[in-house]
Amino acid sequence: MKTTDKANPWRVLTETTGYDCRYFSIRHDQVQLPEGEPRSYHSVRMKYYGVCIVPVDQDGGVTLVGQYRYVLDRFSWEIPGGGARVGDDPLTVARSELREETGCTAEHWLKVVEGAVSPGISTEATPAFVAWGLDRGAPQPDASELLFRRQVPFADAVEMALKGEISNLPGIAALLGIEVRRQRGDLPPSLLALLK
């Protein structure tokens, strides 16, 4: 790069929405960098984004949620989570998704990571939380979901993330982020005590 200026270098020549649905739109733009030729840029503009939660129980266990993912065409173990409309409060959505998928409510919440899922083509950014001080209740899954639940020690969940047995990247990032912060002692004492 010739500059350290972080301003947007792209000039948008044209913007065209090629497809639009409830969840996202697809844009076909003509763009140009200051010293470049015009080029096509296609992107997915999300109307929903994902949130995910690592629920840690009083024994240091984590509840995983499994389901068959239609788009991936395979079964997937993940940490609980779901979708929120752009503009919705992520923590409010995370609380709702935790209750829906696991039946749990949590006294303590901490945002662990937030990151772009696929920054070259999509506007989706996913926040991930850790929740502890859990009260258990009955799960209330969405009627369109067929969910399985599995309780594993936190260390096993981290190992599953490293082996690819947990497949969603925001969930992997959340688990590894918690583990790094655990090793540094950079978590609230009440959570560190559960993860020892």
N, C-alpha and C positions, 0 to 999 in steps of 0.2 A: 504494500500500500504506500502511496505517496504522501499520505496525510494521516494525522491522528485525530482529525475532526470526526466526531461521532454523529454528525447531522446526516439526514437521509440523502444519499447521493442520487437516488433514482428519480427520474422525471417520468411521470405518467403521461403518455401521449393519448391513449384511449383506454377506457374501462368498459367491458361488456359482461353482463351476467349471462352465462350460458345455461345455467340450471339453478333452480331455486326450490327448496322444500322447507319443511318445518324445522329441520335440524341444521342445515347448512346451505350455502350457495357456492357455485363454482364460478370463479371470475376468469375471464380471458382478457389480459391486459397487453397493451403494447407499451414497453418501457425503454428507457435509455439511460445509461450511465454517462457522466460528463464527457468522457473520451471514447465512448463506444458507439456501436451501431444500434439502431432500434432492434428490439427482439420481443418475442412473445413470452409472456409469463402467465402460467396458469396456477391458480391457488384456490384452496378450499377455505371459505370464510364461515367460521363456525357460529351458530346461533346457540349452541349448547357446549358445555365443557364438562370434563370429568372431575370428580373429587374422589379421594380414597382415604381410608382410615386404617391404621394399625391399632386394633383394640387389644390392650394388654390387661389380662385379668390378675387377680390377687396372687396367683401362683407363677406369674411371669409367662403365662401361655398366651398365644395369639389365635384368634379365630380366623380361619381361612374360609373363603366361599368358592365353591366350584360350580361350574356350569359349562354346558356345551356352547361354544361361541360360533354362531352361524357364519360370520364373515371369515373366521379362521378355519372353519370346518374341523374343529377338534375340541376336546374337553380342556378346560383351563382352570387351574387353581389360582386364586387371586386374593388380595386383601379386600375387605368390603369397600364398596363405593358405588357411584352412580353418576347420573348426569344432572346438570343444572343449567338453567338458562343464563346466557351472558347477562351480567348485571345483578344476578342473585348473589346473596351473601354466601360465600363458600362454607363458612362454619355452620350456618343454619342448615344448609343442604347436607353437610357431613353428619350432623346430629341426626337428621331425618333418615339418611341412608343407613347409618349404624343401627338405628332402632328397627328399620324395615328388614334389613338383611340378617341381623343377629339377635334382635330382641333386646339389645343392650342400650342403656343410657350411661353416660360417663360424667363424672364430676370434674375431671381435669382434661384439658385439651391443649395441644401445642402444635402449631404448624411446623413441619419438619423441612419440607422442600416445596418448591413450586417451579415448574419448568415447562418450556414449550415442548410439545409432544413430537412434532415434526416441523421445525421452523422453516424449512425450505419450501413447504407446500401448504401448511395449515396454520391458522391463527389460534388453534387450541393450546391453552396453557392449563396444566392440571396442578392444583394444590394437593398436598398430602399431609395428613395430620396423624398424630399419635394420641390415643385416648386411653385414660386409665381412671381408676376409681369406679369400676363398672358395677352397675346393677343389672341383673339378668331378667329378661322377660321373654315372652313368646315372639319369635320372628313374625313379621307380617310382610312376606315378599309380594312384590307386584304380581298380579295375575298372569302376566306374560313371561314370568321367570320361573324356571325349574332349578332351584338352588340346592346344593349340598353344602354341609358345614363340616369343618374338621378343626379340631383343637390340637395345636402343636406348641412345644416350647419355643420361646423367641429365638433361641440359637438355631433350632431346626428350621424355622421360617427363613432365617438369614441364609442358611445352607441351601435351602430349596431355591431361594432367589439366585444364589451363585451358580447353581447347577442348571438353571433354566426351568425348574419345575414350577416356579411361579413365573408367569409369562408376561404380565403387563408391566411395561417399563416404569410408570409412575409408582406402582407398588414395590418394584425392585428398588427404585431410588429411595423410597420412604424407609424400607427395611435397612438398607445399607447406610442411609443417613443417620438413622437411630443408632445403629451399631457403632459407627464412627464416633458419634457424640457420646455414646456410652463409654467407649474406650478412653475418651478424653475426660470423662467426668463432667461433661457439658450438658447435663440434663437436670431437671428438678430432682432433688433428693428422693422424693417419694416415688418417682419413676425409676431412678437408678436402683433403689432398693428392690424393686420387682424384677429387674433385669440382671441382677448379680449372678 
